[in-house]
Amino acid sequence: MESSRLNLDNVKVANGLGNLPKIILTCIHGSDAEVYLHGGCVTSWKVDGKELLFLRPDAIFNGEKPISGGIPHCFPQFGPGPLQQHGFARNMEWSIVCVENMQMNPCVTLELKDSPYSRSMWDYGFHALYKVTLHKDTLSTQITITNTDHTPFSFTTALHTYFKASAEEASVKCLKGCKTLNKEPDPRNPVEGKEERDVVTFLGFVDCIYLDAPDEVHLDNGLGDSITIRNTNWSDAVLWNPYVTMESCYKDFVCVENAKIGEIELQPNQSWTGVQHLTKA
């Protein structure tokens, strides 16, 4: 679709950093967001002019590497494994399917399909649709993965969301009682456990998977903002902060991610959908 035909009053296509194309969503109520076609990555979400997502200072906008920060995609692999780290979707060019103005809430839908690049690593046909909708105080995303191959395939996935935060003051509620896979002692050999805390903090290196997590958790970013993270069909959650292994910026963000750690198997023509709502209280 031609960019000139996509612009609405509150949805614009523009050149972003590194001249990479991005979509700018603007809500009449005072919020805005930006989505890059490279990686289908949401890089900014502001409510009343205040940025709530975080871009790392080492983020590269050259179209050759994933964008570090915002809301990168992890597909078809979460974390390390036989494919490149977190899969290839965050390092591919997504296409615009349509833009909409849904009851004054701007919306863009992107798509990603298999290509020689993806098939060189993961030899399956797939179709991904990613819908981003901006409301007054909520950023909603919906990802749908469809198997367009003639054989079944399995995948893992996540939205690797970086929130702007004071890591030393930030905290997450509603995870008490979850089974955990804690990578803090040894990232290669996660330790199984159970979350006993009412309030989980980031006072040091944090890399922990929460299995069968609730469909709603609450983040206090330590900067005066409370963010509710609601989801549908994302069964797990991940908390991450690299601490001094990323000395230049670890104090300025925390990651609270919706994920599917266990493999999702899709038969031919079958689809899976995951929905996330980020709401500033």
N, C-alpha and C positions, 0 to 999 in steps of 0.2 A: 504494500500500500504506500502511496506517495505521502511524504510528510505533510505537504501542503494541504492535503485532503483530511488530515487527521486532527488538525488544530480546532479545538472548541474554545469557548471563552475561558474555561477553567482546566483545559487539558492542552498542553503545548508540547511540541517536539522541538528540541534545541540541541546545539552542540555543547557537550559538557567538557570536563577536564580531558586533556589529550585529544580534543575534538571528537570524542566518542559520543554517539547520539544518546540522549536521555529524554525521558518524559517527565514533565513538570505538572503535578496535580495541585490545584488550588481550590480550597473550599471557602465559600463566602463567609463562613463562620470564623475564619482566621487561622486555619491549619493549612499546611502544604507538605508535599512529599516529592521526592525525585526517584526515578527508577531508570537505571542504565540498561540498555539492550545487551551490553556485554555481561554475560552471566545472569541476566534477568535480575540484577541486584538492586534492591531498594537501598539507597545510600543516605537518604535524609527523610526525617519525619519531624515536623515542627508543629507545636500547638501554641498559639498566641506568640509566635516568633521565637519560642524556646526549642532548641534542638534536643531531641530525646534519643537519637541513635548516635553511634560513634564510628567515625572513620579513622583507622590507624594512620599515624604519620608516615608509615612506610607503604601506604597504599599506592599501587602503580596503575596508571590509566594509559596503558599502551596497547590494549587489546590482545596482549600475549600472555598475561598472567591474570589470575582471579583478582577481583577487587577485594582488598582486605578491610572489612568493616561493613556496617549497615546490616543487611539481611542476605547473606550469600546462601545459595542453594547447595545442599549436599545430596547428590544423586548421580549414579545409582549406588553409591557407596558412602556410608557415614564413617569418617575416621580413616585410619590407615587400612591397607589391604592390598589385593592384587592390582587394583587400579591406582591412578594418581590420588593423592590425598583428598578425601571428601568427594571423589568422583569428578566427572568432566563437565557437568551442567553449568558450574560456576565459571567455566573457562570457554564457553561457547557463545555465539551470537544468537540471541533470541529475536523473534520477529513479532511485530505488532499485528494482532488479529483485528482488534477494534478498540475504539474509545467510546465512552458513553458518559452521559450526564444523568445519573440515576437519582431523581428527586433532589437535584442540586448537589449530589455527592459524586465527584468525578471518579471515573473508573477506567482502567486500561487492562486489556487482556493480551498477554504475550504467549507465544508458543515456541516449542523446541521439538525438533524431530531428529531421528537418527541420521547420521551422515557418514561419509568415509572416515572422518576423524573419530567419531564415537565408536564406529564398528571396528576400528583398529584396536580398540581396547575392550569392547563389550559388544559382541556381534549379535545384536538383537534390534528389531524394529520397534520403535516406541513413539508416542506422541504425548508431549507434556503441555498442558495449558495452565497459565499462572495469571490469576485475576487479582488485581490490586485496587481496592476501593478506599477512598478517603472520606471520612466523616468529620464532624466538628471536633471530636476529641478521640476518635478511634481510627486506627489503620487496620484494615481487614485484608487478609490474603487467602486465596484458595488455590491449591495446587492439585491438578488431576493428572495422573499418569495412566495412559492406556497402552496395552500391549497390542501393537499392530503387526506382530510377528506371527509365524505359523506354528511356533512352539512356545511352551510356557517359559517364563523367566522369573527370577527373584531379585529383589533389590532391598537396600536399606536407604534411609533418607532422613534429612533434618533441615530445619531452618536455623542457621547458625547466627542468631541475632545478637548483635553488639549493642548494648545500651550505654549511653553516656552516664557516668557515675563517679562517685567518690568510692573507690573500691574498699577503703578502710571503714567507710560508714554504711555501705550498701548491705541490704539483707533481703532474704526471700522467705515468705511464709507459705504454709499449706503443704509442705513436703513431709511432715512428720509421719512416721509409720511406713514410708516407702522402702522397698528393698533397694539397696544401693550397690553399684559397682564402682569402687573408689580407685582412681588411678594415681592418687597422690603418693603412695609408697613406691610404686613401680608402674609406669604407664603401660608396660608390656604385659603385666600380670595384675589385672584389677582384683581388688580384695572385696569379696561379698560382705555385706553388712545390712544394717537397718538404720534409717535416720531417726534419731531419738530427740532431736532438737525441734522446738516450736519455731525458732527463727534461725535460719542458716545464714552465716556470714562469710566474708571473703578475706579473712585475716591470714593471708598466706596463699601458697599455691593451691588452687582448687581445680580439680578435673574429675567430676563425679556424675555418673549416670544414675537416674532415678527411674526404676522400672514401675510400670503400672501407675504412673503419676496421675494426680487428679486433673480434671479438665479445666481447673482454674488455679493459678498461683498469683501471689502478689509480690511485686518488687518495690522496695523503697530504694531509690537510687542514691541516697545520701546527699542529694543536692536540692532536696525540698519537693521532690516529685514522687508520687505513688502511681505505679502502673500495674493494671490488672492484665494478666496474660491468660486469655481463654482459648480453648481449642476444641475441635471436633476431630476425632480419629487419629490424633497424635498420641500414642499410648505412653510415651516416655518423655522425660525431661533431662536436660544436661545443664549443669552449672560449670562455668570455666572462667578462670583468671590465671594467666601464666606467671604472675608475680614477678620476681626479679629476672626470670628468663627473658622477659620483654621489658627491660628496665626503662625504655624511653616513654612508655605510655601505660603500663599496667595499672597505675593508680587512677586512671581516668575512665575506665570502662569495666563492665562485667558482662559476661555472656549468659543469657538464660534462653535455652533452646528447646523448642518442641521437636521431638524425634520419634523415629520408628527404628529401634535398635535391632529387633528381631526381623528376620527376612519376611518381606511381603511377596507372596507368589501370585502372579497373574497368569491366567490362561489366555489364549488368543482372544482378542476383542474384549477382554475384561479390563475394568478400570478401578483405580483406587483414588480417593480424594481426601485431602487433609485441609482443615480450615483453621486459621489463627486470627484472633482479634486482640489487638493491643489498645488498651484504653487508659488515657491519663485521667486519674481521679480528680 
